[in-house]
């Protein structure tokens, strides 16, 4: 397993070509939302882009009336 620090990973993400610009269809699904209170939530989502099928876990907080993602973990499988 390879581990990258954010200072290495973020420039890689910023430099890659987006799936939309390659004409890849994206399929998204919210699997579940669990509220821990009025301003915190955990979301499980699925996303398929090309041959990759992602499962995302998103931690959200509500700041100034807007939900913001503050942490994300994910796994993907190739089909």
Buried (B, 14 or more C-beta within 10 A) or exposed (E): EEEEEEEEEEEEEEEEEEBEEEEBEEEEEEEEEEEEEEEBBBBBBEBBBEEEBBBBBBBBBEEEEEBEEEEEEEEBEEE
